[in-house]
Amino acid sequence: MKCKAIAENIVVLLENKSDIVYNVIMDSMSLEYLIATRRKLHALAELSGEEYKTSAFIFDELKSFGYKPKKIATGVYCDVGKGSHRLAFRADIDALPIKEKIAVTGMGEYVGNSAMHACGHDGHTANLLNVARILAKEKAVKTPIRLIFQFGEEGIGGSEVMIEGGVLDGVDEIYALHLCPELDVGKIGYCYGGMFAGACEFDVNVFGTASHCAMRELGADAISASLQVAEVINGAADKLGLLLNLGKIAGGSARNIVADACKSEYTVRFYDSAKCEKFMIDAERALLASDGMFGTSHNLDTKAVYPPLVNSALCVDKARRAAGDRAVETAPRLTAEDFSNYLLRVPGCMVWLGVKEEGHDKPLHSDEFSFDERALIAGTEYFMNLIGLHDN
């Protein structure tokens, strides 16, 4: 399938915002559909694992295009075409527990009740639905495609559930994009090798014995033990070149009472999984040593582990060709993305889609994040070009 065979040229100029002109080969409804669909999804914003309305909307859209969608939990997927060497495209559908500043985002009537699409997942999903809409009208798709709408990317590892449900069965390559407010609008940012860090989120619970502070010898101070552990494992992380953050610590009952319990919540970011494993062993050793020093006990509770996101070099080469003159090389980041779980099973690549322009430059996960939907035109073009590369 050649992209020219399914569409007519659309030239979109971002008026008074950018000098970029989009020369996009797709059907003339794309821009209208992208804007309307992104705003519907934005208004539906639901938290990870609770994307019931969002999932139903996607399912119904795919059915209206003539597909036979399937569900895995609140995730949805469907297939286009038959044959060998199936490509998969993934979008994530969940939102964040953030109250949106509509005075800044200008999304007024499209704001959800208890969550916000502050990471651009509404844009990712609108883009992939637009690809589905275009492909549904093409009767001669040579390359078989799987469209994956994944639930629970924000912290609950939805990709693992999707994989266990068989979403990668028969898939040979997988691609995704992510909005980027630090990259100029319409640019496609690629990165060879490790693009996102791995993340291990864990809690340290220290248990002591309460006593009056005037008789400290009768107690076992859980807070002092926790602070000692924090100092030691920070040093261990530094030696291994890892990023460790203690984001929350809570313990004790009163200012004049030796604390009988303390909980510390950590995340460690890494590009080398072996170094992370060594760090976790070092953390356990530090806790054992602290118990001996302070008379406490402990447990170390690992909440979630995401592997590093490592792009396939061959797939990045294809991504660069599909992006054309929009392509720009970007540096790795210490943020995490559970698209990494797919890349442990099959070759693939994630790229950035730039949305930075005047008035739209707030960071991801900000209550002020928003973007001009016209930027999504470049995302649809990118996916269609990937299909075109494999059809030729």
C-alpha positions as CSV (number, residue, x, y, z in Angstrom):
1,M,0.0,0.0,0.0
2,K,1.4,3.4,-0.9
3,C,0.2,6.3,1.2
4,K,-0.7,8.3,-2.0
5,A,-3.2,5.6,-3.0
6,I,-5.4,6.3,0.0
7,A,-5.4,10.0,0.3
8,E,-5.0,13.5,-1.0
9,N,-2.5,16.0,0.1
10,I,-3.3,18.3,3.0
11,V,-1.2,21.3,3.8
12,V,-1.7,22.7,7.3
13,L,0.0,25.9,8.4
14,L,0.0,26.6,12.1
15,E,-1.2,30.2,11.8
16,N,0.8,32.8,13.8
17,K,2.4,29.9,15.8
18,S,5.1,28.3,13.7
19,D,6.8,28.4,10.4
20,I,6.4,24.6,10.0
21,V,4.2,23.5,7.1
22,Y,2.8,20.0,7.2
23,N,2.7,18.3,3.8
24,V,0.7,15.3,4.9
25,I,-0.5,12.5,2.6
26,M,-3.8,11.2,4.1
27,D,-7.5,11.8,3.8
28,S,-9.0,15.3,4.1
29,M,-10.9,14.4,7.3
30,S,-7.8,13.8,9.4
31,L,-7.5,17.2,11.0
32,E,-11.2,17.5,11.8
33,Y,-11.2,14.0,13.2
34,L,-8.1,14.4,15.3
35,I,-9.3,17.6,17.0
36,A,-12.8,16.2,17.8
37,T,-11.5,12.9,19.0
38,R,-8.7,14.3,21.2
39,R,-11.3,16.6,22.9
40,K,-13.7,13.8,23.5
41,L,-11.0,11.7,25.1
42,H,-9.8,14.6,27.1
43,A,-13.2,15.0,28.6
44,L,-13.4,11.2,29.5
45,A,-10.0,11.2,31.3
46,E,-9.9,8.2,33.7
47,L,-7.2,6.8,36.0
48,S,-5.1,3.7,35.3
49,G,-7.2,0.6,35.5
50,E,-10.4,2.6,35.6
51,E,-10.6,3.5,31.9
52,Y,-14.1,2.1,31.4
53,K,-15.7,5.0,29.4
54,T,-12.5,5.6,27.5
55,S,-12.3,1.9,26.6
56,A,-15.9,1.8,25.5
57,F,-15.4,4.8,23.3
58,I,-12.4,3.3,21.6
59,F,-14.2,-0.1,21.2
60,D,-17.2,1.6,19.6
61,E,-15.1,3.8,17.3
62,L,-13.2,0.7,16.0
63,K,-16.5,-1.2,15.5
64,S,-17.9,1.8,13.5
65,F,-14.8,1.5,11.2
66,G,-15.6,-2.1,10.5
67,Y,-13.1,-3.8,12.8
68,K,-13.6,-6.6,15.3
69,P,-12.0,-5.2,18.4
70,K,-11.1,-7.3,21.5
71,K,-10.5,-6.3,25.1
72,I,-7.9,-7.2,27.6
73,A,-9.0,-5.7,31.0
74,T,-9.8,-2.0,29.9
75,G,-7.3,-2.2,27.0
76,V,-8.5,-2.7,23.4
77,Y,-6.8,-4.0,20.3
78,C,-7.7,-5.0,16.7
79,D,-6.1,-6.3,13.6
80,V,-5.9,-4.9,10.0
81,G,-5.0,-7.2,7.2
82,K,-3.5,-10.7,7.1
83,G,-0.1,-12.0,6.2
84,S,3.4,-12.3,7.5
85,H,5.5,-9.7,9.4
86,R,2.8,-8.0,11.5
87,L,3.5,-4.5,12.7
88,A,1.9,-3.2,15.9
89,F,1.3,0.4,16.9
90,R,0.6,1.2,20.6
91,A,-1.2,4.1,22.2
92,D,-1.8,4.5,26.0
93,I,-5.2,5.5,27.2
94,D,-5.1,6.4,30.9
95,A,-4.9,9.8,32.7
96,L,-3.4,11.2,35.9
97,P,-5.0,12.2,39.2
98,I,-4.4,15.9,38.5
99,K,-6.8,18.8,38.7
100,E,-6.5,20.7,35.4
101,K,-5.9,24.5,35.3
102,I,-8.4,25.2,32.6
103,A,-7.6,29.0,32.6
104,V,-4.2,28.0,31.2
105,T,-5.1,24.9,29.1
106,G,-8.2,26.5,27.6
107,M,-10.0,23.1,27.6
108,G,-13.0,24.3,29.6
109,E,-15.9,22.2,28.4
110,Y,-13.6,19.2,27.7
111,V,-12.2,18.8,31.3
112,G,-12.8,15.4,33.1
113,N,-14.2,15.2,36.6
114,S,-11.4,13.6,38.6
115,A,-8.5,13.1,36.3
116,M,-6.5,14.9,33.6
117,H,-4.7,13.8,30.4
118,A,-1.6,15.6,31.5
119,C,0.8,13.2,29.7
120,G,-0.7,13.5,26.3
121,H,-2.4,10.0,26.2
122,D,-5.5,11.6,24.7
123,G,-3.3,12.7,21.8
124,H,-1.7,9.3,21.4
125,T,-5.1,7.6,21.3
126,A,-6.7,10.1,19.0
127,N,-3.7,9.7,16.6
128,L,-4.0,5.9,16.5
129,L,-7.8,6.0,16.1
130,N,-7.2,8.3,13.1
131,V,-4.7,5.8,11.6
132,A,-7.4,3.1,12.2
133,R,-10.0,5.3,10.4
134,I,-7.8,5.8,7.4
135,L,-6.7,2.1,7.2
136,A,-10.4,1.0,7.3
137,K,-11.0,2.7,4.0
138,E,-8.0,1.0,2.3
139,K,-8.8,-2.4,0.8
140,A,-5.3,-3.4,-0.2
141,V,-3.3,-3.3,3.0
142,K,-0.2,-5.4,2.3
143,T,1.3,-5.2,5.7
144,P,-0.8,-6.7,8.5
145,I,-1.2,-4.2,11.4
146,R,-2.2,-4.6,15.0
147,L,-3.6,-1.4,16.8
148,I,-3.1,-1.6,20.5
149,F,-4.8,0.8,23.0
150,Q,-3.1,0.0,26.3
151,F,-4.6,0.7,29.7
152,G,-2.7,1.5,32.9
153,E,0.6,2.9,31.7
154,E,0.8,5.4,34.6
155,G,2.2,3.2,37.3
156,I,0.3,-0.1,37.2
157,G,2.2,-1.9,34.4
158,G,-0.7,-2.3,32.0
159,S,1.6,-3.5,29.2
160,E,2.4,-6.6,31.1
161,V,-1.3,-7.5,31.4
162,M,-1.8,-6.8,27.7
163,I,1.2,-9.0,26.9
164,E,-0.1,-11.8,29.1
165,G,-3.4,-11.5,27.3
166,G,-1.7,-12.3,24.0
167,V,-1.5,-8.8,22.4
168,L,2.0,-9.5,21.1
169,D,1.1,-12.9,19.6
170,G,2.1,-12.9,16.0
171,V,3.6,-9.4,16.2
172,D,7.1,-8.9,14.6
173,E,7.7,-5.2,15.3
174,I,6.1,-2.6,17.5
175,Y,6.1,1.2,17.4
176,A,4.8,4.1,19.5
177,L,5.1,7.8,19.9
178,H,4.9,10.2,22.9
179,L,4.1,13.9,22.9
180,C,7.1,16.1,23.8
181,P,6.6,19.7,24.9
182,E,10.4,20.3,24.8
183,L,10.6,19.5,21.1
184,D,9.5,21.9,18.4
185,V,6.0,21.2,17.0
186,G,5.9,18.6,14.3
187,K,9.4,17.2,14.9
188,I,10.0,13.5,15.4
189,G,12.6,12.8,18.0
190,Y,14.5,9.5,17.8
191,C,17.0,7.9,20.1
192,Y,19.2,4.8,19.5
193,G,19.5,2.3,22.3
194,G,18.3,3.3,25.8
195,M,15.7,6.1,25.4
196,F,14.0,5.9,28.9
197,A,15.5,4.7,32.1
198,G,14.2,1.7,34.0
199,A,12.5,2.4,37.3
200,C,12.2,0.4,40.5
201,E,9.7,1.8,43.0
202,F,10.0,0.4,46.6
203,D,9.0,1.1,50.2
204,V,11.1,0.7,53.2
205,N,9.2,0.0,56.4
206,V,11.2,0.1,59.7
207,F,9.7,-1.1,62.9
208,G,11.0,0.1,66.3
209,T,9.8,0.4,69.9
210,A,8.1,3.4,71.3
211,S,9.4,5.1,74.5
212,H,9.5,8.5,76.1
213,C,12.3,10.6,74.6
214,A,13.6,11.1,78.2
215,M,14.2,7.3,78.3
216,R,15.5,6.6,74.8
217,E,17.4,3.5,76.0
218,L,14.0,1.8,76.4
219,G,13.0,2.4,72.8
220,A,14.2,1.6,69.3
221,D,14.0,4.7,67.0
222,A,12.5,3.8,63.7
223,I,13.0,7.3,62.2
224,S,16.7,7.5,63.1
225,A,17.2,4.0,61.6
226,S,15.4,5.1,58.4
227,L,17.5,8.2,58.0
228,Q,20.7,6.2,58.5
229,V,19.5,3.8,55.8
230,A,18.7,6.7,53.5
231,E,22.2,8.1,53.8
232,V,23.9,4.8,53.1
233,I,21.8,3.8,50.1
234,N,22.1,7.3,48.6
235,G,25.9,6.7,48.6
236,A,25.4,3.2,47.1
237,A,23.3,4.7,44.3
238,D,25.9,7.4,43.6
239,K,28.7,4.8,43.3
240,L,26.7,2.9,40.8
241,G,25.7,5.9,38.8
242,L,22.0,5.5,39.6
243,L,19.3,8.2,40.3
244,L,17.7,7.6,43.7
245,N,14.9,9.7,45.1
246,L,13.3,9.5,48.5
247,G,10.0,11.1,47.8
248,K,8.1,10.6,51.0
249,I,8.9,9.6,54.6
250,A,6.4,9.3,57.5
251,G,6.7,8.0,61.0
252,G,6.3,8.6,64.7
253,S,3.4,9.7,66.8
254,A,4.5,12.7,68.9
255,R,7.5,15.0,69.3
256,N,8.4,13.6,72.7
257,I,8.0,9.9,71.7
258,V,10.6,7.7,70.2
259,A,9.1,6.5,66.9
260,D,8.0,2.9,66.7
261,A,7.5,2.9,62.9
262,C,8.7,4.8,59.8
263,K,7.9,4.3,56.1
264,S,10.1,5.7,53.3
265,E,9.0,5.7,49.7
266,Y,11.8,5.5,47.0
267,T,12.3,5.3,43.3
268,V,15.6,4.4,41.6
269,R,16.2,5.0,37.9
270,F,18.7,3.0,35.9
271,Y,19.8,2.1,32.4
272,D,21.6,-1.1,33.5
273,S,19.3,-3.7,35.1
274,A,22.3,-5.5,36.7
275,K,23.3,-2.3,38.5
276,C,19.7,-2.0,39.8
277,E,19.8,-5.5,41.2
278,K,23.1,-4.8,42.9
279,F,21.7,-1.7,44.4
280,M,18.7,-3.5,45.8
281,I,21.1,-6.0,47.5
282,D,23.0,-3.1,48.9
283,A,19.8,-1.6,50.3
284,E,18.9,-4.9,52.0
285,R,22.4,-5.0,53.6
286,A,22.1,-1.4,54.8
287,L,18.7,-2.3,56.5
288,L,20.2,-5.3,58.2
289,A,23.1,-3.2,59.5
290,S,20.7,-0.5,60.7
291,D,18.6,-3.1,62.5
292,G,21.8,-4.2,64.4
293,M,22.6,-0.7,65.3
294,F,19.2,0.6,66.4
295,G,17.4,-2.6,67.5
296,T,14.8,-2.3,64.8
297,S,13.3,-4.7,62.2
298,H,12.2,-4.0,58.6
299,N,10.7,-5.1,55.4
300,L,11.6,-3.8,51.9
301,D,8.5,-3.9,49.6
302,T,9.1,-3.6,45.9
303,K,6.0,-1.9,44.3
304,A,6.8,-1.9,40.6
305,V,9.7,-2.4,38.3
306,Y,9.9,-1.1,34.7
307,P,12.9,-2.2,32.6
308,P,14.8,0.4,30.6
309,L,13.2,1.2,27.2
310,V,15.8,0.2,24.6
311,N,15.0,0.8,21.0
312,S,16.0,-1.6,18.3
313,A,18.6,0.0,16.0
314,L,17.0,-1.4,12.9
315,C,13.6,0.0,13.9
316,V,15.1,3.4,14.7
317,D,16.5,3.4,11.2
318,K,13.0,2.8,9.9
319,A,11.6,5.5,12.2
320,R,14.1,8.0,10.8
321,R,13.1,7.2,7.2
322,A,9.4,7.5,8.1
323,A,10.0,10.8,9.8
324,G,11.9,12.3,6.9
325,D,13.0,15.8,7.4
326,R,11.1,16.0,10.6
327,A,13.6,13.6,12.3
328,V,15.9,15.0,15.0
329,E,18.1,13.0,17.4
330,T,17.3,13.3,21.1
331,A,19.1,12.3,24.3
332,P,18.0,9.6,26.7
333,R,15.9,10.5,29.7
334,L,15.6,9.3,33.3
335,T,11.8,9.1,33.1
336,A,10.3,5.6,32.7
337,E,7.7,4.2,30.2
338,D,6.2,0.7,30.3
339,F,6.4,0.4,26.5
340,S,9.7,-1.1,27.5
341,N,8.0,-4.3,28.4
342,Y,7.0,-4.8,24.7
343,L,10.6,-4.2,23.6
344,L,11.8,-7.1,25.8
345,R,9.7,-9.4,23.6
346,V,9.9,-8.0,20.0
347,P,12.0,-5.3,18.2
348,G,10.5,-1.9,18.2
349,C,10.9,1.8,18.7
350,M,9.3,4.8,20.5
351,V,9.8,8.3,19.2
352,W,8.9,11.7,20.5
353,L,6.3,13.9,18.7
354,G,7.1,17.6,19.2
355,V,4.3,19.8,20.4
356,K,6.3,22.8,21.6
357,E,5.1,26.2,20.4
358,E,4.1,29.6,21.8
359,G,1.5,29.1,24.4
360,H,2.0,25.3,24.6
361,D,5.3,24.6,26.4
362,K,4.3,23.3,29.8
363,P,5.9,20.0,30.9
364,L,4.3,16.6,30.9
365,H,2.4,15.8,34.2
366,S,1.8,19.5,34.7
367,D,-1.7,20.7,35.5
368,E,-1.1,23.3,32.8
369,F,-0.1,20.9,30.0
370,S,-1.9,21.2,26.7
371,F,-1.1,21.2,23.0
372,D,-2.6,22.3,19.6
373,E,-4.2,19.2,18.1
374,R,-2.9,20.2,14.7
375,A,0.5,18.8,15.8
376,L,-1.1,15.3,15.7
377,I,-1.1,15.5,11.9
378,A,2.6,14.8,11.9
379,G,2.0,11.7,14.2
380,T,-0.5,10.2,11.8
381,E,1.8,10.9,8.9
382,Y,4.6,9.1,10.7
383,F,2.6,6.0,11.3
384,M,1.3,5.9,7.8
385,N,4.8,6.3,6.4
386,L,6.0,3.4,8.5
387,I,3.3,1.3,6.9
388,G,4.4,2.5,3.5
389,L,8.0,1.5,4.1
390,H,6.9,-2.1,4.8
391,D,4.4,-2.2,1.9
392,N,7.0,-1.2,-0.7
